Amino acid sequence: MAHGHHHEHTDIDWAEMAPLLESQAELFTSLYERAMAWLTDKQTEPGLIVDAGSGPGVVACLMAEAFPGARVVAVDGSEPLLERARARADRLGVGDRFGTIAGELPGVLDELDYPADLLWASRSLHHLGDQRAALAAFADRLAPGGTLAIMEGGLPARFLPRDIGIGRPGLQARLDALEEEWFAEMRADLPGAVAEAEDWPALMTAAGLRPTGTRTFMLDLPAPAKDRARAYVAATLARLRDGFGDRLDTTDRATLDRLLDPDDKASVHHRPDVFVLAAHTVHTAVHAM
């Protein structure tokens, strides 16, 4: 969906979400690779890359592969996710130039040994109460000429046609509306939450950076979806069904129950019209020399 995170309450158990986060990032690898190629065109070979809010390290490892001369540091508040990141880096043969730092953003960035040439924040900024202050902190950790790249926004993912032949048409649009409510509550409950118009280039400018571009990258896995995509769709819909609780009306809950029942031919496990279509937006800015 639009924001990529779902939970029954607005607090999030990242360790519990680790398998879903990892499988989602793996499924979205081609999207991230195109984003990396775009950044490669904009950034000379960096010495230090920081993934701020790295999760299980899938993208951090892609960066290590895209920039073979760089040291990559994955930063996250969840040590279990960083354990997965280190294990992945070792499996891929980049562990010798891959490090991790556990702690809460943005203050934990003070533990970096030297400024970052590329600081990447993929859907982590919106989990910080004061996004304007966080961007200023990110900017402070950039080397002169360094790039800040944030992935925020885009479009809600789509997995199914508007009318799937069961329940009421427009199921995913209604789920989007529920997620927007959840997202607003999550933001409001964050420590030091500040309402902010999400004009990311303007906010980056206010942080003393010079915006250098915005680009949206698409993941297009057409129907009939492969097994890995179906598993991701099923896991995502299950979290929505379980997380939204009584907010779901009875018809939509019954539809989700059928979509998630492996024994039902109308489920996402079997139906031929399952796809994954998503669009994520990246905004970049540079530290003035």
C-alpha positions as CSV (number, residue, x, y, z in Angstrom):
1,M,0.0,0.0,0.0
2,A,1.0,3.7,0.0
3,H,3.1,3.7,3.1
4,G,4.3,0.2,3.3
5,H,3.7,-0.5,7.0
6,H,0.7,-1.9,8.7
7,H,0.0,-2.8,12.3
8,E,-3.1,-3.2,14.6
9,H,-1.9,-0.2,16.7
10,T,0.3,2.7,15.8
11,D,3.3,1.2,17.5
12,I,5.1,-1.2,15.2
13,D,7.0,-4.5,16.1
14,W,9.7,-4.3,13.4
15,A,11.2,-7.6,14.4
16,E,7.9,-9.3,14.0
17,M,7.5,-7.6,10.6
18,A,11.0,-8.7,9.5
19,P,10.0,-11.5,7.1
20,L,7.5,-9.3,5.4
21,L,9.9,-6.4,5.1
22,E,12.6,-8.6,3.7
23,S,10.3,-10.4,1.2
24,Q,8.8,-7.0,0.1
25,A,12.3,-5.5,-0.5
26,E,13.4,-8.5,-2.4
27,L,10.3,-8.4,-4.6
28,F,11.0,-4.7,-5.2
29,T,14.6,-5.3,-6.1
30,S,14.2,-4.2,-9.8
31,L,12.6,-0.9,-8.6
32,Y,15.5,-0.3,-6.2
33,E,18.1,-1.1,-8.8
34,R,16.7,1.5,-11.2
35,A,16.8,4.0,-8.3
36,M,20.4,3.1,-7.6
37,A,21.3,3.6,-11.3
38,W,19.7,7.0,-11.2
39,L,21.7,7.9,-8.1
40,T,24.9,6.5,-9.7
41,D,24.4,9.1,-12.5
42,K,24.0,11.9,-10.0
43,Q,26.7,10.9,-7.5
44,T,30.4,10.4,-8.0
45,E,31.8,7.2,-6.3
46,P,30.9,7.7,-2.6
47,G,33.3,6.8,0.2
48,L,30.5,6.3,2.8
49,I,26.9,5.4,2.2
50,V,24.5,5.5,5.1
51,D,21.1,3.8,4.9
52,A,19.0,5.6,7.5
53,G,16.3,3.2,8.6
54,S,17.7,0.3,6.8
55,G,15.4,-2.5,8.1
56,P,16.8,-5.9,7.2
57,G,19.4,-4.5,4.8
58,V,18.2,-5.5,1.4
59,V,18.6,-2.0,-0.1
60,A,21.8,-1.4,1.8
61,C,23.3,-4.5,0.3
62,L,22.1,-3.4,-3.2
63,M,24.0,-0.1,-2.6
64,A,27.1,-2.0,-1.7
65,E,26.9,-3.8,-5.0
66,A,26.0,-0.7,-7.0
67,F,28.9,1.2,-5.4
68,P,31.7,-1.3,-5.1
69,G,34.2,1.2,-3.7
70,A,32.0,2.4,-0.9
71,R,31.6,1.5,2.7
72,V,28.0,1.0,3.6
73,V,26.5,1.6,7.1
74,A,23.0,0.4,7.8
75,V,21.3,2.3,10.6
76,D,18.2,1.1,12.3
77,G,16.5,1.2,15.7
78,S,15.9,-2.6,15.6
79,E,18.9,-4.8,16.4
80,P,17.1,-8.0,15.1
81,L,16.7,-6.3,11.7
82,L,20.4,-5.3,11.7
83,E,21.3,-8.9,12.5
84,R,19.5,-9.8,9.3
85,A,21.3,-7.1,7.4
86,R,24.8,-8.2,8.5
87,A,23.9,-11.8,7.6
88,R,22.8,-10.8,4.2
89,A,25.9,-8.7,3.6
90,D,28.1,-11.7,4.6
91,R,26.1,-14.0,2.2
92,L,26.6,-11.6,-0.7
93,G,30.3,-11.2,0.0
94,V,30.2,-7.5,0.9
95,G,30.5,-7.9,4.7
96,D,34.0,-6.6,4.8
97,R,32.8,-3.1,3.9
98,F,29.4,-3.3,5.6
99,G,28.7,-2.0,9.1
100,T,25.6,-1.4,11.3
101,I,24.7,1.1,13.9
102,A,21.7,0.5,16.2
103,G,19.8,3.4,17.6
104,E,17.0,5.9,17.0
105,L,17.1,8.3,14.2
106,P,18.2,11.0,13.7
107,G,20.4,11.3,16.8
108,V,22.1,8.0,16.2
109,L,23.8,9.4,13.1
110,D,26.1,11.3,15.5
111,E,27.9,7.9,16.0
112,L,29.1,8.0,12.4
113,D,32.9,8.2,12.2
114,Y,32.8,10.7,9.3
115,P,30.2,12.4,7.1
116,A,28.3,10.5,4.5
117,D,28.7,11.0,0.8
118,L,25.3,9.5,0.2
119,L,22.6,9.3,2.8
120,W,19.5,7.2,1.8
121,A,16.3,7.2,3.8
122,S,13.6,4.9,2.4
123,R,10.2,5.4,4.0
124,S,11.9,6.0,7.4
125,L,11.5,9.8,7.6
126,H,7.7,9.6,8.1
127,H,8.3,7.5,11.3
128,L,10.1,10.5,12.9
129,G,7.8,13.0,14.7
130,D,9.6,16.2,13.5
131,Q,10.4,15.5,9.9
132,R,11.8,19.1,9.3
133,A,14.3,18.7,12.2
134,A,15.2,15.2,11.0
135,L,16.0,16.5,7.5
136,A,18.2,19.1,9.1
137,A,20.0,16.4,11.1
138,F,20.4,14.3,7.9
139,A,21.9,17.4,6.2
140,D,24.4,17.9,9.0
141,R,25.7,14.4,8.5
142,L,26.5,14.9,4.8
143,A,29.9,15.6,3.5
144,P,30.3,18.7,1.3
145,G,28.9,17.8,-2.1
146,G,27.1,14.8,-0.6
147,T,23.7,13.7,-1.6
148,L,20.6,13.1,0.5
149,A,18.1,10.8,-1.1
150,I,14.7,10.2,0.5
151,M,12.0,7.7,-0.8
152,E,8.7,9.1,0.3
153,G,5.3,9.1,-1.4
154,G,4.3,7.5,-4.7
155,L,1.1,5.7,-5.3
156,P,-0.8,3.0,-3.4
157,A,0.1,-0.5,-4.6
158,R,-2.5,-2.5,-6.6
159,F,-2.8,-6.2,-6.6
160,L,-6.3,-6.9,-8.1
161,P,-8.8,-5.5,-10.6
162,R,-11.4,-3.1,-9.3
163,D,-14.1,-5.8,-9.6
164,I,-12.9,-9.2,-8.6
165,G,-16.2,-11.0,-8.9
166,I,-16.7,-11.4,-5.1
167,G,-17.7,-8.7,-2.6
168,R,-18.2,-5.1,-3.5
169,P,-16.0,-3.6,-6.3
170,G,-13.3,-1.2,-5.2
171,L,-11.9,-3.2,-2.3
172,Q,-8.4,-1.8,-2.5
173,A,-9.5,1.8,-2.7
174,R,-11.4,1.3,0.6
175,L,-8.3,-0.3,2.2
176,D,-6.3,2.7,1.0
177,A,-8.7,5.0,2.9
178,L,-8.4,2.9,6.1
179,E,-4.6,3.0,5.8
180,E,-4.6,6.8,5.4
181,E,-6.5,7.0,8.7
182,W,-4.0,4.6,10.3
183,F,-1.1,6.6,8.9
184,A,-2.5,9.9,10.3
185,E,-2.9,8.3,13.7
186,M,0.6,6.8,13.6
187,R,2.1,10.2,12.7
188,A,0.0,12.0,15.5
189,D,1.2,9.5,18.1
190,L,4.9,9.9,17.4
191,P,7.0,11.7,20.0
192,G,7.3,15.4,19.2
193,A,4.9,15.0,16.2
194,V,4.8,18.1,14.0
195,A,2.3,18.4,11.2
196,E,4.1,19.2,8.0
197,A,3.1,19.8,4.4
198,E,4.8,17.0,2.5
199,D,6.6,19.1,0.0
200,W,9.9,17.3,0.2
201,P,12.0,19.5,-2.0
202,A,10.9,22.6,0.0
203,L,11.7,20.8,3.2
204,M,15.1,19.8,1.9
205,T,15.7,23.4,0.9
206,A,14.8,24.6,4.4
207,A,17.4,22.2,5.7
208,G,20.1,24.0,3.7
209,L,20.3,21.6,0.8
210,R,19.9,22.2,-2.9
211,P,17.3,19.9,-4.5
212,T,18.6,18.0,-7.5
213,G,15.7,16.0,-8.7
214,T,12.6,13.9,-8.2
215,R,11.9,10.6,-9.9
216,T,9.3,7.9,-9.5
217,F,10.1,4.3,-10.1
218,M,7.6,1.6,-10.9
219,L,7.3,-2.0,-10.1
220,D,5.2,-3.8,-12.7
221,L,4.7,-7.5,-12.2
222,P,1.8,-8.4,-14.4
223,A,-0.8,-11.1,-14.0
224,P,-0.7,-14.0,-13.5
225,A,1.7,-13.3,-10.6
226,K,4.5,-15.6,-9.8
227,D,4.5,-17.5,-6.5
228,R,6.8,-15.0,-4.7
229,A,4.5,-12.1,-5.7
230,R,1.4,-14.0,-4.6
231,A,3.0,-14.7,-1.2
232,Y,3.7,-11.0,-0.8
233,V,0.2,-10.1,-1.8
234,A,-1.3,-12.6,0.6
235,A,1.0,-11.5,3.5
236,T,0.1,-7.8,2.9
237,L,-3.7,-8.4,2.7
238,A,-3.5,-10.6,5.8
239,R,-1.8,-7.8,7.8
240,L,-4.5,-5.4,6.6
241,R,-7.3,-7.7,7.5
242,D,-5.9,-8.4,11.0
243,G,-4.6,-4.8,11.6
244,F,-7.8,-2.9,10.7
245,G,-10.0,-4.9,13.0
246,D,-13.5,-3.5,13.4
247,R,-12.8,-0.7,11.0
248,L,-13.4,-3.2,8.2
249,D,-17.0,-3.6,7.3
250,T,-18.4,-7.2,7.3
251,T,-18.6,-7.5,3.5
252,D,-15.0,-6.5,3.0
253,R,-13.8,-8.7,5.8
254,A,-15.6,-11.7,4.3
255,T,-14.0,-10.8,0.9
256,L,-10.5,-10.7,2.4
257,D,-11.2,-14.0,4.2
258,R,-12.0,-15.6,0.8
259,L,-9.0,-13.9,-0.9
260,L,-6.7,-15.4,1.8
261,D,-8.1,-18.9,2.0
262,P,-5.7,-21.3,0.2
263,D,-8.6,-23.7,-0.4
264,D,-10.8,-21.1,-2.2
265,K,-10.3,-20.9,-5.9
266,A,-11.1,-17.2,-5.7
267,S,-8.1,-16.6,-3.4
268,V,-5.0,-14.7,-4.3
269,H,-3.2,-18.1,-4.1
270,H,-5.0,-19.3,-7.2
271,R,-6.8,-16.6,-9.2
272,P,-5.2,-15.6,-12.5
273,D,-5.7,-11.9,-12.2
274,V,-3.3,-11.2,-9.3
275,F,-0.5,-8.7,-10.1
276,V,1.7,-6.2,-8.3
277,L,1.8,-2.6,-9.5
278,A,3.5,0.0,-7.3
279,A,5.2,3.4,-7.7
280,H,7.7,4.9,-5.2
281,T,9.1,8.4,-5.4
282,V,12.7,9.4,-4.6
283,H,13.7,13.1,-3.9
284,T,17.4,14.1,-3.9
285,A,19.3,17.1,-2.7
286,V,23.0,18.0,-2.3
287,H,25.0,19.6,0.4
288,A,26.4,22.9,-0.8
289,M,30.1,22.9,-1.3
